[in-house]
Amino acid sequence: MGPVSAAGASGRLIEPLDPRPGQTILDLAAGLGGTGSLAACRVGETGRALVTDFAPSMVAAARRLERARCRARASSCGSDERIDYYSANRQS
């Protein structure tokens, strides 16, 4: 799936939720974090996005991609400071 279609899919997932400033959005099985990034933009500076994935490598990739998205946008929309990343993989 290319970047344009991924953005479209994330938009279709987020739009019915109608996230508002100050809310917290949980993105389960986030993969590369595109939906969580879009949610962070919608909840604004007073909100949070919680991005989770089972694979620690996907969580790390989502964090790296969000930093790149912020640099490309030259804005803090979806800023890494408003996104918390978690791995659901708790293996010993």
Protein Blocks (a to p, Z undefined) as FASTA:
>chain_A
ZZklmmmmmmmmmmmnopaehiacddehklnommmmmmmmmnommbccddddfblklmmm
mmmmmmmmmmmnopaehiaklpccddfblcZZ
